[in-house]
Amino acid sequence: MNALGRLQTSWWARPHYQLRRSIGLAAGGNPVFDAKHSPSLTLAMFPEFFAGRQPDWPASTQICGFPFYEQPREVPGNLARFLENGDLPVVFTLGSIVAHFEPEFYHVAAQAAQELGRRAVLLTGNNTRIPQNLPASILAVDYAPLAQILPRAAAVVHAGGIGTCAESLRAGIPSVVMPFSFDQPDNAERLRRLGVAEIADRFRVSHLASPLRRILENSDAARRARALAARIDPRSAASQGVDWLEKLGADQS
């Protein structure tokens, strides 16, 4: 499994190696498996309420919170109109990697939304298996910025990538997580323990509609999500990260 993981993720490291070479450094070890912790400083880019400090972390680790990368993207016009006219929808998104392996997900999502009588937004990316002839209550778009649409949603169904977890927490909405690989099962469990998520383990309507119904009807989950959103401060997180980097640079100069 280790060899397979190295093979599958080898291309992820190419920009890392190129950056190191461009500043006169050797390529170094694989950043996913061999060189992911610096002896000088490791930044944990999530808040402590999401994952507290662990005894096996590098001694140099500093927690700085979620530093969001803000992209100046506008919500497509048809999606903006959809969000403005009706009840808060459920957003379904798996990201490009998982959607590639689960091409039927958006068909399952549309059926689950209809079974529950909920409006829905399907963020499909370049998925070629987009459901056709969708009812007016369901809109499929290839892309929309989560930071702008999740605060206008009732819940989000996703695979548990750390970026979507962070955006759902910042928006103050609950999740249904369908973890696929890597850190996703761990992230899903952390959201569940925080009381803001249900975990679905099958890409079938029956396995998605039930946890989605539970989370939508769980007023405590919605309340907890809003409370956690109030504890997220992206500016402070970014500032703390920069402060630690500058301190490291000053100490080594």
Wavefront OBJ file of the C-alpha trace (Angstrom):
o trace
v 0.000 0.000 0.000
v 2.880 2.366 0.755
v 4.386 1.802 -2.701
v 0.994 2.278 -4.356
v 0.426 5.481 -2.417
v 3.804 6.815 -3.467
v 3.061 6.012 -7.099
v -0.389 7.611 -7.056
v 0.820 10.814 -5.373
v 4.172 11.207 -7.126
v 2.865 13.919 -9.459
v 1.587 15.959 -6.515
v 5.190 16.716 -5.528
v 6.332 18.122 -8.854
v 5.605 21.805 -8.031
v 7.326 21.272 -4.656
v 10.473 19.934 -6.314
v 10.424 22.705 -8.929
v 10.181 25.386 -6.243
v 13.083 23.913 -4.296
v 15.274 23.728 -7.396
v 14.356 27.291 -8.407
v 15.838 28.614 -5.152
v 18.955 26.500 -5.351
v 17.934 23.604 -3.102
v 18.066 19.888 -3.774
v 14.706 18.324 -4.617
v 14.607 16.632 -1.214
v 12.395 13.782 -0.059
v 8.816 13.039 -0.988
v 6.781 15.772 0.785
v 3.835 13.442 1.344
v 5.742 10.522 2.887
v 9.287 11.496 3.805
v 9.672 15.240 4.267
v 6.348 16.568 5.461
v 7.599 17.817 8.845
v 10.254 20.486 9.184
v 12.570 20.272 12.185
v 12.283 24.057 12.440
v 8.532 24.735 12.118
v 5.382 22.823 11.227
v 2.174 24.832 10.866
v -1.064 23.040 11.730
v -3.557 24.968 9.613
v -6.732 24.211 11.528
v -8.167 25.422 14.844
v -7.562 23.484 18.023
v -11.254 22.705 18.426
v -11.031 20.715 15.176
v -7.906 18.760 16.123
v -6.136 19.247 19.422
v -2.412 18.892 19.867
v -1.255 15.256 19.783
v 1.705 13.673 21.635
v 3.259 12.357 18.401
v 3.277 15.725 16.643
v 6.693 17.266 15.883
v 7.869 19.460 18.742
v 8.031 22.419 16.338
v 4.284 22.332 15.553
v 2.257 25.502 15.968
v -1.532 25.647 15.486
v -2.692 28.694 13.554
v -6.270 27.923 12.456
v -7.873 27.835 9.001
v -6.147 30.365 6.682
v -8.601 30.566 3.789
v -7.457 31.371 0.278
v -9.936 33.955 -0.926
v -10.598 33.859 -4.654
v -12.378 36.769 -6.349
v -14.931 34.547 -8.072
v -18.542 35.550 -8.622
v -21.524 33.254 -8.257
v -22.880 32.411 -11.729
v -26.034 34.341 -12.567
v -28.310 31.316 -12.814
v -27.082 30.062 -9.432
v -27.485 33.484 -7.809
v -31.102 33.598 -8.971
v -31.683 30.046 -7.748
v -30.337 30.878 -4.286
v -32.477 33.999 -4.034
v -35.744 32.301 -4.882
v -36.717 29.524 -2.518
v -35.761 27.635 0.610
v -32.140 27.112 1.527
v -30.822 24.274 -0.655
v -28.523 21.369 0.117
v -25.191 21.627 -1.693
v -23.667 18.407 -3.057
v -19.992 18.371 -4.004
v -17.330 15.666 -4.110
v -14.389 17.447 -5.691
v -12.759 16.372 -8.943
v -10.844 13.342 -7.653
v -13.667 11.531 -5.860
v -16.241 12.396 -8.521
v -13.986 10.671 -11.049
v -14.257 7.417 -9.082
v -17.940 7.809 -8.200
v -19.574 9.038 -11.423
v -23.090 8.110 -10.234
v -22.895 10.338 -7.169
v -24.814 13.231 -8.688
v -27.624 10.934 -9.826
v -27.830 9.610 -6.265
v -27.716 13.158 -4.893
v -30.558 14.343 -7.116
v -32.709 11.364 -6.168
v -32.032 11.841 -2.453
v -32.932 15.541 -2.640
v -36.190 14.730 -4.410
v -37.004 11.987 -1.908
v -36.637 14.518 0.906
v -38.422 17.291 -0.974
v -35.374 19.552 -0.727
v -33.938 22.058 -3.155
v -30.376 21.212 -4.162
v -27.294 22.550 -5.882
v -25.010 20.012 -7.576
v -21.416 21.231 -7.995
v -20.364 18.816 -10.697
v -16.987 20.048 -11.902
v -16.163 18.397 -15.236
v -18.157 15.289 -14.379
v -19.646 13.842 -17.546
v -22.407 11.915 -15.745
v -24.529 14.944 -14.846
v -28.205 14.042 -14.413
v -30.405 15.264 -17.247
v -33.949 16.665 -17.110
v -33.556 17.856 -13.523
v -36.615 19.392 -11.854
v -36.689 23.134 -11.193
v -35.827 22.419 -7.542
v -32.337 21.115 -8.463
v -29.627 23.089 -10.231
v -26.382 21.617 -11.584
v -23.401 23.938 -12.135
v -19.798 23.053 -12.856
v -18.301 25.454 -10.323
v -19.222 27.999 -7.651
v -17.138 29.434 -4.771
v -18.055 27.594 -1.570
v -17.320 30.662 0.542
v -20.178 32.482 -1.181
v -22.789 29.760 -1.510
v -22.480 27.676 1.668
v -23.686 30.518 3.939
v -26.841 30.438 1.798
v -27.311 26.655 2.122
v -29.021 24.390 4.651
v -26.298 21.721 4.613
v -23.502 20.388 2.435
v -22.784 16.821 1.335
v -19.101 16.260 0.587
v -16.208 13.794 0.724
v -14.478 15.279 3.760
v -11.543 17.115 2.218
v -10.102 19.595 4.686
v -10.957 22.577 2.473
v -14.665 21.749 2.308
v -14.709 20.873 6.024
v -13.250 24.301 6.759
v -15.723 26.080 4.503
v -18.699 24.255 6.028
v -17.537 25.200 9.518
v -16.960 28.812 8.515
v -20.437 28.946 6.957
v -21.968 27.522 10.139
v -23.865 24.719 8.421
v -23.945 20.956 9.097
v -22.540 18.297 6.788
v -23.103 14.798 5.543
v -19.673 13.375 4.806
v -19.016 10.491 2.434
v -15.280 9.885 3.002
v -13.306 8.278 0.222
v -9.580 8.209 1.098
v -6.537 9.938 2.598
v -7.501 12.306 5.468
v -11.211 12.230 4.672
v -12.321 9.481 7.129
v -10.464 11.243 9.947
v -11.947 14.628 9.038
v -15.425 13.102 8.848
v -15.099 11.616 12.320
v -13.885 14.927 13.727
v -16.933 16.731 12.334
v -19.177 13.999 13.714
v -17.635 14.330 17.189
v -18.201 18.074 17.038
v -21.878 17.299 16.550
v -22.146 18.959 13.146
v -22.087 16.001 10.748
v -23.490 12.635 9.831
v -21.333 10.096 8.014
v -22.652 8.164 5.015
v -20.622 5.189 3.852
v -22.363 4.185 0.632
v -23.048 5.970 -2.641
v -26.679 4.877 -2.737
v -29.883 6.851 -2.332
v -30.970 4.840 0.707
v -27.623 5.429 2.420
v -27.592 9.148 1.657
v -31.193 10.234 2.198
v -31.392 8.925 5.787
v -28.331 10.715 7.235
v -29.221 13.829 5.257
v -32.718 13.828 6.747
v -31.293 13.367 10.253
v -28.827 16.239 9.966
v -31.409 18.590 8.444
v -33.863 17.838 11.231
v -31.221 18.135 13.970
v -31.574 21.644 15.394
v -28.670 20.984 17.794
v -26.344 20.314 14.840
v -27.319 23.613 13.243
v -26.821 25.443 16.539
v -23.404 23.859 17.120
v -22.336 24.697 13.560
v -23.210 28.359 14.069
v -21.350 28.422 17.386
v -18.218 26.949 15.799
v -18.398 29.429 12.923
v -18.150 32.243 15.466
v -14.821 30.788 16.638
v -13.192 30.881 13.191
v -11.129 33.967 12.400
v -9.351 33.627 9.021
v -7.435 36.904 9.350
v -6.080 35.923 12.744
v -5.129 32.455 11.455
v -3.214 33.870 8.498
v -1.553 36.482 10.693
v -0.435 33.881 13.231
v 1.025 31.720 10.478
v 2.954 34.638 9.029
v 4.181 35.625 12.502
v 5.616 32.152 13.086
v 7.317 32.172 9.681
v 8.805 35.605 10.276
v 10.000 34.579 13.737
v 11.670 31.516 12.238
v 13.378 33.668 9.625
v 14.584 36.122 12.251
v 15.941 33.327 14.486
v 17.868 31.791 11.588
v 19.293 35.042 10.201
l 1 2 3 4 5 6 7 8 9 10 11 12 13 14 15 16 17 18 19 20 21 22 23 24 25 26 27 28 29 30 31 32 33 34 35 36 37 38 39 40 41 42 43 44 45 46 47 48 49 50 51 52 53 54 55 56 57 58 59 60 61 62 63 64 65 66 67 68 69 70 71 72 73 74 75 76 77 78 79 80 81 82 83 84 85 86 87 88 89 90 91 92 93 94 95 96 97 98 99 100 101 102 103 104 105 106 107 108 109 110 111 112 113 114 115 116 117 118 119 120 121 122 123 124 125 126 127 128 129 130 131 132 133 134 135 136 137 138 139 140 141 142 143 144 145 146 147 148 149 150 151 152 153 154 155 156 157 158 159 160 161 162 163 164 165 166 167 168 169 170 171 172 173 174 175 176 177 178 179 180 181 182 183 184 185 186 187 188 189 190 191 192 193 194 195 196 197 198 199 200 201 202 203 204 205 206 207 208 209 210 211 212 213 214 215 216 217 218 219 220 221 222 223 224 225 226 227 228 229 230 231 232 233 234 235 236 237 238 239 240 241 242 243 244 245 246 247 248 249 250 251 252 253
